[in-house]
Amino acid sequence: MNDKKLTDAEKQTLWCQIHLIGICPNCKAKDSMQMGPQGGLAINIRCYKCGQKYWTSPIMGFGAEPI
């Protein structure tokens, strides 16, 4: 993705796509997300099809952001 600052609504949309729907927000691949390093409430997730990485949390209120 680009360096555009995401709104809270956009972060929530990314979170829902990743955690609830199970798709990559970038390429829309289903069940393609791999868990990566995590610590505290932070989880790094990567799409193995397109390579896009996201920072997310198991808590919906934190949303998700591309990294």
Buried (B, 14 or more C-beta within 10 A) or exposed (E): EEEEEBEEEBBBBBBBBBBEEEBBBBEEBEEBBEEEEEEEEEBBBBBEBEEBBBBBBEEBEBBBBBE
